[in-house]
Structure formats: C-alpha cells, structure tokens
Amino acid sequence: MRIVPRSLLLFALLALVACATPHSDGIATRGNCDNVRCASCPEGQTPALKPPDCCKCVPIDTTVTDCSNVRCASCPPGQTPSLQPPDCCKCVPAR
C-alpha cells in the first residue's frame, strides 16, 4: 500500500519540473529576449524584442538612421538582417 503514495509524490514532482521548464515561444521567461526566435512580421513591422512579449509585431521606427545599435530577431537559415535604415532587421539573402 505504500506504492500508491510514492507514485503520487513522484507524479507531482514530475509535473512541477515540467511546469518550471522554460519554453521559447516568444514569451520572456527570464526577463530578456536574448534567445528568442520570432516568426516574420508583416511588411512595415518588426518584432518588439522587449519582454514580456518579445515577438509582438510593432511598427518599424522610421526615425532610425544608424543600424549599428539595433537588435534584430534571428533570420531564417540562409538570410541575414539587412542593417539598412529604416528597416534594419529586414531579412535578406546572405551574401
């Protein structure tokens, strides 16, 4: 009869560990957006890359004239950010 309480305790412990495991779905679990990969946004928008919703599409800041300090979401394989203002993060084929 002691097997049932032990099994329940083990199940509860596994459920707790599963719930505490971080997920990368665009929601910042640790307060930053460093390792988040976002889906592409519609034309004229870019991922916010700000917690808590790192992948929320926001309008491109058209006042940007220098892309050296702009942080971009990851581009698909074979592409890279254009780093050309005003849409510094537009994914273009890698050269």
PAVEX-797984 format. One record per residue (C-alpha): x, y, z; chain. Coordinates in steps of 0.05 Angstrom, whole numbers. Layout:
<pts>
X; Y; Z; vexnu
X; Y; Z; A .
...
</pts>
This chain:
<pts>
X; Y; Z; vexnu
0; 0; 0; A .
59; 47; 6; A .
69; 46; -70; A .
8; 90; -84; A .
32; 150; -41; A .
102; 144; -71; A .
74; 142; -142; A .
32; 204; -128; A .
91; 240; -99; A .
134; 223; -159; A .
79; 245; -207; A .
71; 311; -170; A .
146; 323; -172; A .
150; 309; -247; A .
91; 356; -260; A .
125; 411; -220; A .
190; 403; -260; A .
152; 404; -326; A .
117; 468; -307; A .
182; 502; -286; A .
218; 486; -351; A .
228; 549; -394; A .
196; 550; -463; A .
218; 591; -522; A .
152; 614; -552; A .
166; 688; -555; A .
145; 699; -483; A .
204; 721; -440; A .
210; 674; -381; A .
274; 705; -352; A .
263; 778; -366; A .
300; 783; -432; A .
292; 766; -505; A .
364; 743; -519; A .
350; 673; -544; A .
281; 682; -575; A .
269; 667; -649; A .
207; 702; -676; A .
165; 688; -737; A .
168; 741; -790; A .
124; 802; -782; A .
81; 835; -836; A .
113; 887; -881; A .
127; 951; -843; A .
132; 916; -776; A .
187; 883; -735; A .
189; 841; -670; A .
190; 884; -608; A .
245; 843; -574; A .
223; 872; -507; A .
195; 829; -450; A .
145; 802; -435; A .
122; 791; -508; A .
187; 790; -547; A .
155; 772; -614; A .
98; 822; -614; A .
100; 857; -682; A .
107; 932; -675; A .
114; 986; -729; A .
184; 1000; -754; A .
216; 1062; -723; A .
225; 1106; -785; A .
269; 1155; -747; A .
327; 1104; -744; A .
386; 1128; -786; A .
440; 1083; -757; A .
432; 1008; -751; A .
495; 995; -710; A .
458; 992; -644; A .
395; 958; -668; A .
380; 888; -642; A .
345; 841; -691; A .
309; 776; -683; A .
340; 715; -717; A .
330; 709; -792; A .
315; 642; -825; A .
375; 600; -847; A .
409; 630; -908; A .
386; 700; -892; A .
414; 758; -851; A .
388; 825; -827; A .
396; 880; -880; A .
423; 931; -829; A .
399; 986; -874; A .
354; 1040; -844; A .
297; 1048; -832; A .
282; 972; -832; A .
348; 949; -803; A .
321; 879; -787; A .
291; 861; -854; A .
316; 792; -872; A .
353; 788; -938; A .
391; 732; -972; A .
461; 724; -943; A .
518; 745; -988; A .
</pts>
